[in-house]
Amino acid sequence: MSAQVKEGVKPSGAVKVTAKKHKWYLGGIASAMAACVTHPLDLLKVHLQTQQQVKQRLLSMAVHVVRTQGVFALYNGLSASVMRQLTYSTTRYGLYEVVSAELRKGNEPLPFYQKVVIGSVSGFLGGIVGNPADMVNVRMQNDVKTLDKALRRNYKHVFDGLYRTATEEGVSTWMKGVTMTSSRALLMTVAQVACYDQAKQLLLASGYFKDNIVAHFTASFIAGTIATSITQPVDVMKTRLMEAKPGQYKSVAHCILFTAKLGPMGFYKGFIPAWVRLAPHTIITWIFLEQLRLLFPVKQAVM
């Protein structure tokens, strides 16, 4: 992630230390940009996850949505998706960036276990911060599945969704599914951020890669695959809890048992679209983020 400290000696004999750091908020911006590209896949993933019986696959679900609602229905909830990234991802990337920079000594990389701990805490807090927008995002994406138009929520945009859920169901609704959201965010950040950091470090250390787009692509592909594998069960539960009607599930445990009736693979519903969505999202986010770092570097600190 953030790179290194360089030292030189001034003619006066004073030591000049420059620390290459990055702007903490760039991660959220890069994630929001990536969300605009991958949103249709995220929408299809939500639709597949909320099926109790597997009736449609990825392509058939996409065709169904386009035929019944039009092409633009694939972008339902985009405003909430972008807001989610600007809250959730800004928090997790920003915290990881700041804390890891503070702990790093000189140009020595952090041990992987420290990256995991920082990623876990950053992701957990990011999941809490981003839960309101995430809840609205899930609802807006899933709205087109309701055939009876009178029963649809019809949120106009993320702010309308936040306002209506607060006034119609109470502000506490904003935290619906937060247990799963924060748990998923913890795992996601460990895989998507800490594992990317470690994979990039190992690739550069191998001597076969330079710090360029090829290394960024390879490291982010690895991170995206790991992220999908370890977060899918939690993601399924999070989606079901957020979309649930009042009283549908008595508790998180009730939701888990209800999903378990489908068998072990019930917790991996929508895995392929989740991977198809998350791997490109991870790749695009990191490519954007690495380029943003080059375009908007922090001024070097001189001591």
C-alpha positions as CSV (number, residue, x, y, z in Angstrom):
1,M,0.0,0.0,0.0
2,S,1.7,3.1,1.0
3,A,5.3,3.0,0.1
4,Q,8.4,4.0,1.6
5,V,10.6,6.5,3.4
6,K,13.6,7.9,1.6
7,E,16.5,9.6,3.3
8,G,19.1,12.0,2.0
9,V,21.6,14.5,3.5
10,K,21.4,18.2,3.0
11,P,24.5,20.3,2.4
12,S,24.0,21.7,5.9
13,G,24.3,18.2,7.4
14,A,20.6,18.0,8.4
15,V,18.8,14.8,7.5
16,K,16.0,15.2,5.0
17,V,13.3,12.6,5.4
18,T,10.5,12.3,2.9
19,A,7.6,10.0,3.5
20,K,5.5,8.8,0.6
21,K,1.9,8.7,1.8
22,H,-1.5,8.7,0.2
23,K,-4.7,10.7,0.6
24,W,-6.9,8.5,2.9
25,Y,-10.1,9.3,1.0
26,L,-9.0,8.0,-2.4
27,G,-10.1,4.5,-1.7
28,G,-13.7,5.5,-1.3
29,I,-13.6,7.5,-4.6
30,A,-12.0,4.6,-6.5
31,S,-14.6,2.1,-5.0
32,A,-17.5,4.4,-6.0
33,M,-16.1,4.6,-9.6
34,A,-15.8,0.8,-9.7
35,A,-19.4,0.4,-8.4
36,C,-20.7,2.4,-11.4
37,V,-19.1,-0.2,-13.7
38,T,-20.1,-3.4,-11.8
39,H,-23.5,-2.3,-10.5
40,P,-25.6,-4.5,-12.8
41,L,-23.8,-7.6,-11.6
42,D,-24.3,-6.6,-8.0
43,L,-28.1,-6.2,-8.7
44,L,-28.3,-9.7,-10.3
45,K,-26.4,-11.1,-7.3
46,V,-29.0,-9.7,-4.9
47,H,-31.8,-11.2,-7.0
48,L,-30.2,-14.6,-7.0
49,Q,-29.4,-14.6,-3.3
50,T,-33.0,-13.8,-2.3
51,Q,-34.5,-16.8,-4.2
52,Q,-35.6,-19.5,-1.8
53,Q,-35.7,-22.0,-4.6
54,V,-33.3,-21.8,-7.5
55,K,-35.5,-20.9,-10.4
56,Q,-33.2,-18.7,-12.5
57,R,-29.4,-18.5,-13.1
58,L,-27.3,-15.4,-13.9
59,L,-28.1,-15.0,-17.6
60,S,-31.8,-15.9,-17.3
61,M,-32.2,-13.5,-14.4
62,A,-30.5,-10.7,-16.5
63,V,-32.8,-11.5,-19.5
64,H,-35.8,-11.5,-17.2
65,V,-35.0,-8.1,-15.6
66,V,-34.3,-6.5,-19.0
67,R,-37.5,-8.0,-20.6
68,T,-39.8,-7.0,-17.8
69,Q,-38.3,-3.7,-16.6
70,G,-36.0,-2.5,-19.3
71,V,-32.2,-2.1,-19.6
72,F,-32.0,0.7,-17.0
73,A,-33.5,-1.6,-14.4
74,L,-30.1,-3.1,-14.2
75,Y,-29.0,0.2,-12.6
76,N,-31.7,0.3,-9.9
77,G,-30.2,1.5,-6.7
78,L,-27.1,3.0,-8.2
79,S,-27.3,6.1,-6.1
80,A,-27.4,3.9,-3.0
81,S,-24.5,1.8,-4.3
82,V,-22.3,4.9,-4.8
83,M,-23.3,6.3,-1.4
84,R,-22.4,2.9,0.2
85,Q,-19.0,3.0,-1.3
86,L,-18.4,6.6,-0.3
87,T,-19.3,5.7,3.3
88,Y,-18.2,2.1,3.8
89,S,-15.2,2.0,1.5
90,T,-13.9,5.5,2.5
91,T,-13.9,4.4,6.1
92,R,-12.2,1.0,5.6
93,Y,-9.6,2.1,3.1
94,G,-9.0,5.3,4.9
95,L,-8.4,3.7,8.3
96,Y,-6.2,1.0,6.8
97,E,-4.1,3.6,5.0
98,V,-3.7,5.9,8.1
99,V,-3.1,3.1,10.7
100,S,-0.7,1.1,8.5
101,A,1.3,4.2,7.6
102,E,1.7,5.0,11.3
103,L,2.8,1.5,12.2
104,R,5.2,1.1,9.3
105,K,8.9,1.8,10.3
106,G,11.0,3.3,7.5
107,N,10.7,1.2,4.3
108,E,10.0,-2.0,6.1
109,P,6.6,-3.6,5.1
110,L,4.2,-4.6,7.9
111,P,4.0,-8.3,8.9
112,F,0.9,-9.9,7.4
113,Y,-0.7,-10.5,10.7
114,Q,-0.7,-6.8,11.4
115,K,-2.3,-6.1,8.0
116,V,-5.0,-8.7,8.9
117,V,-5.7,-7.0,12.3
118,I,-5.8,-3.5,10.7
119,G,-8.0,-4.7,7.9
120,S,-10.4,-6.5,10.3
121,V,-10.9,-3.4,12.5
122,S,-11.2,-1.1,9.5
123,G,-13.6,-3.3,7.7
124,F,-15.8,-3.9,10.8
125,L,-16.1,-0.1,11.4
126,G,-16.7,0.5,7.7
127,G,-19.5,-2.0,7.6
128,I,-21.3,-0.1,10.4
129,V,-20.8,3.3,8.8
130,G,-22.0,2.0,5.4
131,N,-25.0,-0.1,6.6
132,P,-27.8,2.5,6.1
133,A,-26.9,3.0,2.4
134,D,-26.3,-0.7,2.0
135,M,-29.7,-1.5,3.3
136,V,-31.4,1.0,0.9
137,N,-29.2,-0.4,-1.9
138,V,-30.4,-4.0,-1.4
139,R,-34.0,-2.9,-1.3
140,M,-33.8,-0.7,-4.4
141,Q,-32.1,-3.5,-6.3
142,N,-34.6,-6.1,-5.3
143,D,-37.7,-3.9,-5.9
144,V,-38.1,-4.9,-9.5
145,K,-38.7,-8.6,-8.4
146,T,-42.0,-7.6,-6.9
147,L,-44.5,-8.2,-9.7
148,D,-47.3,-6.3,-8.0
149,K,-46.3,-2.6,-8.5
150,A,-48.5,-1.6,-5.6
151,L,-46.3,-3.6,-3.2
152,R,-43.0,-2.0,-4.4
153,R,-41.2,0.4,-2.2
154,N,-40.3,2.7,-5.1
155,Y,-37.5,4.7,-3.5
156,K,-36.5,7.5,-5.8
157,H,-32.9,7.6,-4.7
158,V,-30.8,6.8,-1.7
159,F,-31.8,9.9,0.2
160,D,-35.5,9.2,-0.4
161,G,-34.9,5.6,0.8
162,L,-33.1,6.8,4.0
163,Y,-35.8,9.3,4.7
164,R,-38.7,6.9,4.1
165,T,-37.2,4.0,6.1
166,A,-36.6,6.4,9.0
167,T,-40.2,7.9,9.0
168,E,-42.1,4.7,8.1
169,E,-40.1,2.1,10.0
170,G,-37.9,4.0,12.4
171,V,-34.3,5.1,12.3
172,S,-33.3,1.8,13.8
173,T,-34.1,0.3,10.3
174,W,-30.9,1.9,9.0
175,M,-29.0,-0.7,11.1
176,K,-31.0,-3.7,9.9
177,G,-28.6,-6.5,9.1
178,V,-25.7,-4.7,10.5
179,T,-24.4,-7.8,12.2
180,M,-23.9,-9.5,8.9
181,T,-22.8,-6.3,7.2
182,S,-20.0,-5.6,9.6
183,S,-19.0,-9.3,9.7
184,R,-18.8,-9.4,5.9
185,A,-17.0,-6.1,5.8
186,L,-14.4,-7.4,8.2
187,L,-13.7,-10.4,6.0
188,M,-13.9,-8.4,2.8
189,T,-11.4,-5.9,4.0
190,V,-8.9,-8.6,5.1
191,A,-9.2,-10.2,1.7
192,Q,-9.6,-7.2,-0.5
193,V,-7.2,-4.8,1.1
194,A,-4.8,-6.7,3.4
195,C,-4.4,-9.6,0.9
196,Y,-3.9,-7.2,-1.9
197,D,-1.2,-5.4,0.1
198,Q,0.5,-8.7,0.8
199,A,0.1,-10.1,-2.7
200,K,1.5,-6.9,-4.3
201,Q,4.4,-7.0,-1.8
202,L,5.2,-10.6,-2.7
203,L,4.9,-10.0,-6.5
204,L,7.3,-7.1,-6.3
205,A,9.7,-9.0,-4.1
206,S,9.8,-11.9,-6.6
207,G,11.6,-9.7,-9.2
208,Y,9.2,-10.7,-12.0
209,F,6.9,-7.7,-11.5
210,K,7.4,-4.0,-11.4
211,D,5.1,-1.6,-9.6
212,N,2.8,-1.1,-12.6
213,I,-0.6,-2.0,-13.8
214,V,0.3,-5.6,-14.5
215,A,1.3,-6.1,-10.8
216,H,-1.8,-4.2,-9.7
217,F,-4.1,-6.3,-11.9
218,T,-2.5,-9.6,-10.7
219,A,-2.6,-8.7,-7.0
220,S,-6.2,-7.4,-7.2
221,F,-7.3,-10.6,-9.1
222,I,-5.9,-12.7,-6.3
223,A,-7.5,-10.5,-3.6
224,G,-10.9,-10.5,-5.4
225,T,-11.0,-14.3,-5.6
226,I,-10.1,-14.7,-1.9
227,A,-12.7,-12.0,-1.0
228,T,-15.5,-13.8,-2.8
229,S,-14.7,-17.2,-1.3
230,I,-14.7,-16.1,2.3
231,T,-17.5,-13.6,2.3
232,Q,-20.2,-15.3,0.2
233,P,-22.0,-17.1,3.1
234,V,-22.1,-13.9,5.2
235,D,-23.2,-11.9,2.1
236,V,-26.1,-14.2,1.5
237,M,-27.3,-13.8,5.1
238,K,-26.8,-10.0,5.0
239,T,-28.9,-9.7,1.8
240,R,-31.7,-11.9,3.2
241,L,-31.9,-9.9,6.5
242,M,-32.0,-6.6,4.7
243,E,-34.6,-7.5,2.2
244,A,-36.8,-9.3,4.8
245,K,-40.3,-8.0,5.6
246,P,-40.9,-7.1,9.3
247,G,-41.2,-10.3,11.3
248,Q,-40.0,-12.6,8.6
249,Y,-36.9,-13.6,10.6
250,K,-37.0,-13.7,14.4
251,S,-33.2,-13.4,14.6
252,V,-30.0,-13.9,12.7
253,A,-30.0,-17.6,13.9
254,H,-33.5,-18.0,12.5
255,C,-32.4,-16.7,9.1
256,I,-29.4,-19.0,9.2
257,L,-31.5,-22.1,9.9
258,F,-34.0,-21.1,7.2
259,T,-31.3,-20.8,4.6
260,A,-29.7,-24.0,5.8
261,K,-32.8,-25.9,4.7
262,L,-31.4,-25.4,1.2
263,G,-28.3,-27.4,2.1
264,P,-24.7,-26.2,2.4
265,M,-24.8,-24.6,-1.0
266,G,-27.6,-22.4,0.1
267,F,-25.0,-20.2,1.7
268,Y,-23.3,-19.9,-1.7
269,K,-26.3,-18.9,-3.7
270,G,-25.2,-16.4,-6.3
271,F,-21.5,-17.3,-6.0
272,I,-20.7,-17.1,-9.7
273,P,-22.3,-13.6,-10.2
274,A,-20.7,-12.6,-6.9
275,W,-17.3,-13.6,-8.2
276,V,-18.0,-12.1,-11.6
277,R,-19.0,-8.9,-9.8
278,L,-16.5,-8.8,-7.0
279,A,-13.3,-9.8,-8.8
280,P,-13.8,-7.1,-11.5
281,H,-14.8,-4.6,-8.8
282,T,-11.7,-5.3,-6.8
283,I,-9.5,-5.1,-9.9
284,I,-11.1,-1.9,-11.1
285,T,-11.0,-0.3,-7.7
286,W,-7.3,-1.0,-7.2
287,I,-6.3,0.1,-10.7
288,F,-8.3,3.3,-10.2
289,L,-6.8,3.8,-6.7
290,E,-3.2,3.2,-7.8
291,Q,-3.7,5.8,-10.6
292,L,-5.4,8.3,-8.3
293,R,-2.4,8.0,-6.0
294,L,-0.2,9.0,-8.9
295,L,-2.4,11.8,-9.9
296,F,-3.0,13.2,-6.4
297,P,0.1,12.5,-4.3
298,V,0.5,13.9,-0.8
299,K,3.2,16.5,-0.6
300,Q,6.4,15.0,0.8
301,A,7.0,15.8,4.5
302,V,10.5,17.3,5.1
303,M,12.2,17.1,8.5
